[in-house]
Amino acid sequence: MRDKFNLLKKKYSEVADISSATSLLHWDQQVYMPSGGTAARARATSALEELAHRKFTAPETGKLIADLYDWAQSLGHDSFEASYLRAVKRDYDKAAKLPPAFVAEFSKTVSEALGAWTKARADSDFSAFSPYLSKILDLNIRKAEIFGFEKSPYDALLDIYEPGVKKEHIEPLFKKLADGLKPIIKNINANSDRVSGDCLRGVFDEDAQLRLTGEIIKDLGYDLSRGRQDRSAHPFTVGVSINDVRITTRTQKEYLPAAIYGSIHECGHALYAQGVPPEFESTPLCDGASLGVHESQSRFWENIVGRSLSFSKWVLPKYRAHFPGKFDHISPEDLYKAVNKSAPSFIRVEADEVTYNLHIMLRFEIETLLLERRLKVADAPEFWNARMKDYFGLTPRKASDGILQDIHWSLGSMGYFPTYTLGNLLSAQIHNKLSAELGGMDALIEKGDFHTILGWLRAKIHTHGRKYLPDELMKKAINDELRVEPFLDYIKSKYSGIYKF
């Protein structure tokens, strides 16, 4: 059996290496590739993804998995072999259902769509992207039908990112969260004049922004000898390998937080990816437990650490050093309030902690309707704008502030957005457990001791990679299951203190 297991590892490693090359091509397309290269890049990535798919779903791979599964489980649930087989079987069972031609078509469409979205967003022209969105929608519905579902195609797609979670689980969770946020938002709105974010607006040299964010993420623990930060239209993280985890951010000349918190968010993902054990390289365990767990890490660093008063005390001298004269008369308390100002906004990635999840609820609703054929792509911008009015009292002035703002659909990702809210909820629960075990975080953050915080996360979460499904991992890490209440308690306590209600 050991020889068979080594053969399976060898076969999987070859597939993983091809996927790494594909990831690098996707990174380059969003960072450096000239726009004229879209068609050739689509062909290249399509060919590689089809090749990886064919190699992975070969009958001999399926036979090895079947022969090894019971043997591996007999070695103990927590063993490397048992975890490896659980993860690879889950992936194989899904992948084997997809015809190679479908995988190639999906990949080619996504590469073409990404180029179209990038231009359409810059031009704020939904009509230029809508044909690609229609095709991506059709492909996702076909994928859901291939995988199979009982009630909604959304279930089959959400399961890709969050194993076992269905639409019927998300809907009541969102309702409970929305009901809990409504009175908080009402109190904030009644006291909105008590907080100003003016110090974060002005003119901020964009190269200085990149130098500042580079300094911050390095101090948080991001290993730049195994990563790098660049600019892109939409911030993202890509793991080429454990030792090559790249992030991007975006800068806005007149609004500093876009770069700061985009970088910290992606750094959170990268810290997770860099924290996976070296022995998991080129195995199915070389990833996070789920995207919800991954988002718990990015949102933890971005918000719970990065928007804390203690972080404002630590980072303010850096602001003053990189932007001379702009923050001389700003106190840590002023900065803390400014970075936490809560107000309705168009852009999800720049939304405050209170309203952020409303953006996710909007996307969940529109995706569900599209996938269930209850909303046409042509009508989607009008529906989006109407829901923005309902949720936020705002109507987007242009498509780039509305339906074109997110990159995910151009990447073929549907059923993805709820993982952001799951990550927010988990981040609050992780914060509670970490604080209890470390005796609080504020003193550590204020003196820049992020190593201790990262060390706890590495030991409890990162070191397990993809060994366990999310529920089991969270039970081991924090001895709790996903709940709404800790997040609501965190938000109420924090914002009642800021807005004095």
PyMOL commands that set and color helices and strands:
alter all, ss='L'
color gray80, all
select helices_A, chain A and resi 2-31+35-56+59-74+80-95+100-123+126-147+153-161+167-190+192-194+198-200+206-220+224-226+257-274+278-280+291-305+309-322+332-339+348-350+356-371+377-392+399-401+408-411+418-438+442-446+450-460+462-464+470-478+485-499
alter helices_A, ss='H'
color red, helices_A
select strands_A, chain A and resi 227-231+237-241+244-249
alter strands_A, ss='S'
color yellow, strands_A
deselect
rebuild
show_as cartoon
